[in-house]
Amino acid sequence: MARIATFANVGATHRVMDVGCGWGGLIRYALDQRGAASAVGLTLSTDQFNYITQDAREDIAVELRSWADYPVPAEKFDAVMSVGAFEHFASMEDRTRNEHRTIYRKFFQWCSDISVDSASLGLQTIITNRLPRDLSEVRDVRFLLEDVFKGSVLPSVDDVLMSSRSIYEAIELRRIGKDYARTLREWKATLIENRVVVVERYGENLFTHYDRYFDAAERGFSSGLVDLLQISLRKKAAAQTRLAKVRQG
């Protein structure tokens, strides 16, 4: 949370947008730890929406809608954050039609449109590094795309950089896939530890599904098939303004 807030350049008195806000943890961090004045979160999950809104705060507004349906506000945002949403914007069909970068570019343009010229975007997304090398990796990828994250496709680093080109410039980039591999191992350990409770509440099939999911995803991150990208993007408009001032000076 600290890194993404830093990558988005969240500061005191800022108005912050969080695209795919989840359960609201990053929003609360921006407000409580970074001193942001207010935050808007977007989610497509009714459960997440209800969870955040049940603890009503005047400085938090959550909307149950996609970024594509969110209009440019009269008061623009000072910082934009997004964690774990970008990889769901396009589908495998979009990539097959070579339309995925068009979708990504629309997102980056929207982020630019809703924010002030000095705003930055802190983005985290899972990315694909390479093609599967053997049948085992093919099976893992197929399972994850068809049974876990249906309707999604993983972008590459080039997809992110090329789609944001001329709208944003990359300031800092981190790839922390090995950390995510450890996260998945910890999740599986907790799942195994609570097997009896999970099976009683949700059934053996759901337990087996998550057990396989954690294993397949952990193998992908450990082998470098996929990675976790964190990137700080600064609006080109801000860079151009600074350059103009330098030239004038």
C-alpha positions as CSV (number, residue, x, y, z in Angstrom):
1,M,0.0,0.0,0.0
2,A,2.8,2.4,0.8
3,R,4.5,1.8,-2.5
4,I,1.4,2.2,-4.6
5,A,0.4,5.4,-2.7
6,T,4.0,6.7,-3.3
7,F,3.9,5.7,-6.9
8,A,0.6,7.7,-7.2
9,N,2.2,10.6,-5.3
10,V,-0.7,10.7,-2.8
11,G,-0.3,13.7,-0.5
12,A,-2.0,15.7,2.1
13,T,-5.3,17.3,1.1
14,H,-5.4,15.2,-2.1
15,R,-8.6,13.9,-3.7
16,V,-7.9,10.3,-4.7
17,M,-9.4,7.8,-7.1
18,D,-8.9,4.0,-6.5
19,V,-10.0,1.9,-9.5
20,G,-10.9,-1.6,-8.4
21,C,-10.9,-0.6,-4.7
22,G,-11.5,-4.1,-3.3
23,W,-12.4,-4.0,0.4
24,G,-11.2,-0.4,0.8
25,G,-7.8,-1.0,2.4
26,L,-5.8,1.2,0.0
27,I,-8.4,4.0,0.3
28,R,-8.2,4.0,4.1
29,Y,-4.4,3.9,3.9
30,A,-4.3,7.0,1.6
31,L,-6.7,8.9,4.0
32,D,-5.4,7.8,7.3
33,Q,-1.6,7.4,6.6
34,R,-1.0,9.8,3.8
35,G,-3.4,12.6,4.8
36,A,-5.5,12.6,1.7
37,A,-8.7,14.7,2.1
38,S,-11.1,12.3,0.3
39,A,-11.3,9.2,-1.9
40,V,-13.5,7.6,-4.4
41,G,-13.4,3.9,-5.0
42,L,-14.9,2.0,-7.9
43,T,-15.8,-1.7,-7.7
44,L,-18.0,-4.2,-9.5
45,S,-18.5,-6.3,-6.4
46,T,-21.7,-5.8,-4.5
47,D,-20.1,-7.5,-1.4
48,Q,-17.2,-5.1,-1.5
49,F,-19.5,-2.1,-2.0
50,N,-21.6,-3.2,1.0
51,Y,-18.6,-3.9,3.2
52,I,-17.1,-0.4,2.7
53,T,-20.3,1.5,2.9
54,Q,-21.5,-0.2,6.1
55,D,-18.7,1.7,7.9
56,A,-19.8,5.1,6.7
57,R,-17.1,7.8,6.4
58,E,-17.7,11.3,4.9
59,D,-14.3,11.2,3.3
60,I,-15.0,7.9,1.4
61,A,-17.4,7.5,-1.6
62,V,-17.7,4.1,-3.2
63,E,-19.5,3.5,-6.5
64,L,-20.7,0.2,-7.9
65,R,-19.6,0.8,-11.5
66,S,-16.8,0.4,-14.0
67,W,-14.2,3.1,-14.7
68,A,-15.6,3.1,-18.3
69,D,-18.9,4.4,-16.9
70,Y,-17.5,7.0,-14.6
71,P,-17.8,10.5,-16.1
72,V,-15.1,13.1,-15.9
73,P,-15.9,15.0,-12.7
74,A,-16.0,18.8,-12.3
75,E,-13.4,18.5,-9.5
76,K,-10.6,16.4,-10.8
77,F,-8.5,14.0,-8.8
78,D,-5.0,14.7,-7.5
79,A,-3.9,11.0,-7.6
80,V,-5.1,7.8,-9.2
81,M,-4.4,4.3,-7.9
82,S,-5.3,0.8,-9.2
83,V,-4.3,-2.6,-7.8
84,G,-5.4,-5.9,-9.3
85,A,-7.9,-4.5,-11.8
86,F,-6.0,-3.9,-15.0
87,E,-5.6,-7.6,-15.8
88,H,-9.4,-7.9,-16.0
89,F,-10.0,-5.0,-18.4
90,A,-9.4,-7.1,-21.6
91,S,-10.3,-10.7,-22.5
92,M,-8.5,-13.4,-24.5
93,E,-10.9,-12.7,-27.3
94,D,-9.8,-9.0,-27.2
95,R,-6.2,-10.1,-27.5
96,T,-7.0,-12.5,-30.4
97,R,-8.6,-9.6,-32.2
98,N,-5.6,-7.4,-31.3
99,E,-7.9,-5.0,-29.5
100,H,-6.5,-5.3,-26.0
101,R,-4.2,-2.4,-26.3
102,T,-7.0,-0.2,-27.5
103,I,-8.9,-1.0,-24.3
104,Y,-5.8,-0.3,-22.1
105,R,-5.2,3.0,-23.9
106,K,-8.8,4.0,-23.2
107,F,-8.2,3.4,-19.5
108,F,-5.0,5.4,-19.5
109,Q,-6.7,8.3,-21.3
110,W,-9.6,8.1,-18.8
111,C,-7.2,8.3,-15.9
112,S,-5.6,11.3,-17.5
113,D,-9.0,12.9,-18.2
114,I,-10.2,12.6,-14.6
115,S,-7.1,13.9,-12.9
116,V,-5.2,17.2,-12.7
117,D,-2.1,17.8,-14.8
118,S,0.2,17.2,-11.9
119,A,-1.4,13.8,-11.0
120,S,0.4,10.5,-11.1
121,L,-1.0,7.0,-11.5
122,G,0.2,4.2,-9.2
123,L,-0.7,0.9,-11.0
124,Q,-0.3,-2.8,-9.9
125,T,-1.1,-5.6,-12.3
126,I,-0.1,-9.2,-12.9
127,I,1.7,-9.5,-16.2
128,T,2.8,-12.3,-18.5
129,N,6.5,-12.7,-19.2
130,R,6.7,-15.5,-21.7
131,L,4.9,-18.3,-23.4
132,P,4.5,-21.7,-21.5
133,R,7.5,-23.9,-21.9
134,D,5.9,-27.3,-21.3
135,L,2.6,-29.1,-21.1
136,S,2.4,-28.6,-17.3
137,E,2.6,-24.8,-17.7
138,V,0.0,-24.9,-20.5
139,R,-2.3,-26.8,-18.2
140,D,-1.8,-24.3,-15.4
141,V,-2.4,-21.3,-17.7
142,R,-5.5,-22.9,-19.2
143,F,-6.9,-23.6,-15.7
144,L,-6.2,-20.1,-14.4
145,L,-7.8,-18.4,-17.5
146,E,-10.7,-20.7,-17.9
147,D,-11.6,-21.7,-14.3
148,V,-10.3,-18.9,-12.0
149,F,-10.1,-15.6,-14.0
150,K,-12.6,-16.3,-16.8
151,G,-12.9,-13.4,-19.2
152,S,-9.5,-12.0,-18.4
153,V,-6.1,-11.9,-20.1
154,L,-2.7,-10.9,-18.7
155,P,-1.0,-7.9,-20.2
156,S,2.7,-7.7,-20.8
157,V,5.1,-4.9,-19.8
158,D,5.1,-3.8,-23.4
159,D,1.3,-3.6,-23.4
160,V,1.4,-1.3,-20.4
161,L,4.1,0.9,-21.7
162,M,2.9,1.1,-25.3
163,S,-0.7,1.7,-24.4
164,S,0.2,4.6,-22.0
165,R,2.7,6.2,-24.4
166,S,2.1,9.9,-25.1
167,I,-0.4,10.0,-22.2
168,Y,2.0,9.0,-19.4
169,E,5.7,8.4,-18.9
170,A,7.0,5.7,-16.6
171,I,8.9,7.1,-13.6
172,E,9.6,3.9,-11.6
173,L,8.9,0.2,-12.2
174,R,9.1,-2.7,-9.8
175,R,8.6,-6.4,-10.6
176,I,7.9,-8.4,-7.4
177,G,6.6,-11.8,-8.7
178,K,8.7,-13.7,-6.2
179,D,7.0,-11.9,-3.4
180,Y,3.6,-12.9,-4.8
181,A,4.8,-16.6,-5.0
182,R,5.4,-16.4,-1.2
183,T,2.0,-14.8,-0.7
184,L,0.3,-17.7,-2.5
185,R,2.2,-20.3,-0.4
186,E,1.0,-18.5,2.7
187,W,-2.6,-18.5,1.4
188,K,-2.4,-22.2,0.7
189,A,-1.0,-22.9,4.2
190,T,-3.9,-21.0,5.7
191,L,-6.3,-22.9,3.5
192,I,-4.9,-26.3,4.6
193,E,-4.9,-25.2,8.2
194,N,-8.6,-24.4,8.0
195,R,-9.7,-27.3,5.7
196,V,-12.3,-28.6,8.1
197,V,-14.0,-25.2,8.4
198,V,-13.8,-24.5,4.7
199,V,-15.3,-27.9,3.7
200,E,-18.1,-27.6,6.2
201,R,-19.1,-24.1,5.0
202,Y,-18.4,-24.3,1.3
203,G,-17.9,-27.9,0.3
204,E,-15.1,-30.1,-0.8
205,N,-15.2,-28.9,-4.4
206,L,-14.5,-25.3,-3.4
207,F,-11.6,-26.4,-1.2
208,T,-10.1,-28.4,-4.1
209,H,-10.6,-25.5,-6.5
210,Y,-8.6,-23.1,-4.3
211,D,-6.0,-25.6,-3.5
212,R,-5.3,-26.1,-7.2
213,Y,-5.5,-22.4,-7.9
214,F,-2.9,-21.5,-5.2
215,D,-0.5,-24.3,-6.5
216,A,-0.9,-23.3,-10.2
217,A,-0.4,-19.6,-9.5
218,E,2.6,-20.1,-7.2
219,R,4.3,-22.2,-9.9
220,G,3.7,-19.5,-12.4
221,F,5.3,-16.7,-10.3
222,S,8.2,-18.9,-9.1
223,S,9.1,-20.0,-12.6
224,G,8.9,-16.5,-14.0
225,L,6.0,-17.4,-16.4
226,V,4.1,-14.5,-14.9
227,D,5.1,-11.5,-12.7
228,L,3.7,-8.8,-10.6
229,L,4.3,-5.3,-11.9
230,Q,4.1,-2.1,-9.9
231,I,4.6,1.1,-11.9
232,S,4.5,4.8,-11.3
233,L,3.2,6.8,-14.3
234,R,3.4,10.6,-14.5
235,K,1.2,12.5,-16.9
236,K,2.9,13.8,-20.1
237,A,1.1,17.1,-19.6
238,A,3.0,17.7,-16.4
239,A,6.3,16.8,-18.0
240,Q,5.6,19.1,-20.9
241,T,4.7,22.0,-18.5
242,R,8.0,21.6,-16.6
243,L,9.9,21.5,-19.9
244,A,8.3,24.7,-21.1
245,K,9.2,26.4,-17.8
246,V,12.8,25.3,-18.1
247,R,13.0,26.7,-21.6
248,Q,11.4,29.9,-20.6
249,G,13.9,30.2,-17.8
